[in-house]
Amino acid sequence: MVIPMQTVPLPVILENGGKYVAAWCPIIDIATQGLNEEEARKNITELIKWYFEDKDTPKPKLKSIMGISLTIANVPVKISENMKGKNEAPCFVST
């Protein structure tokens, strides 16, 4: 029996980290990167396709994928002024 293919929209988060653009699909928890946004999108699309084609990888049920809702929100965090440096990560202080 051949099961028909179905197109399912999966959220992907892109993050420009300087030299590379990271792409992460939180629904199936896989990630990749590219030199630019276009390459990162291409790479994550291929990786998602391979993920679903791999017979050995456990897959979530379609119903559970379709029922997930994500919200991306900016959360204000105070950064200690004395920890801001050119080449170092900031120190985060809870508010």
N, C-alpha and C positions, 0 to 999 in steps of 0.2 A: 504494500500500500504506500503510495506517495503522498506525503503530507504537503499541502500547498504552503508556499512561502508567504509570510506576512511582514509588512513594513511596520516597525514600531519605533516611535521617536524616543531616543535616549538622550538625556541631558549630558552635556560635556562641558567641563569647566576649563577654560584656557587661561593660563597665567604667563605673562611676559616676565621672565626672570633675568632679562639682560641679553646674554648671548643666545639663549634658547627660549622657546615658548613651550611650556608644559601643557599637556592635555590629559584630563582625568575624567573618567566616566564613573561617578560615584555609585550608580545603580549596580554595576557588576564589579566595581572596585579594580579597574585596570587603568594604567597610565602609560604615556609615552611622551616624546618631545619632538620638536622640529626646530630648524633654524629660523623659521618665521611662522606666522599663524596659518598660512596656507599649507605648509608642510606638516605642521602639528595636526591640523584637521584631517589631512590625507592619512597620516600615520595612525591616528586613533580610529578612523573609519576602517582601515585595514585590520587593525588589531581586534576591534569588535567583531568583524566578520570572521577572523580566524578563531576567536573565542567561541563563537556559536557553532563553527564548523568542527571544532575539536571534539571528537566523540568521548574522550577520556575526562574532559572537564565537566564537573557537575554544573548544571544550569538551573537558574531560578525558574519557577513556573511563570508562564506568560501573564497570568492573572495577577501575580504579585508584582511584576514589573509595571504593569499598566496602572496599578493602584498606588504607586509611589508618587508623592508630590514633594518637590524641593523648593526651598526659598533661600535665595542668596541675600544676605543682609550685611550692611556695614555696621560694625560694632565699634563705638568709640573706646579707645584705650589710651591712657596717659603714658607718655614716654618721658623718662627722666632726661632732662636737658644735658646733664653731664655725661650721658652715655652715648650721645649722638656723635659718631665719628665717620670719617670718610669711607673707611673700608671695614667697618665692623657693624654687626647687627645691633639694633637698639635694645636697651633693657626695658622690658615692659613692667609697668607698675599697676597693680590692681586698683580699681577706682572704688 
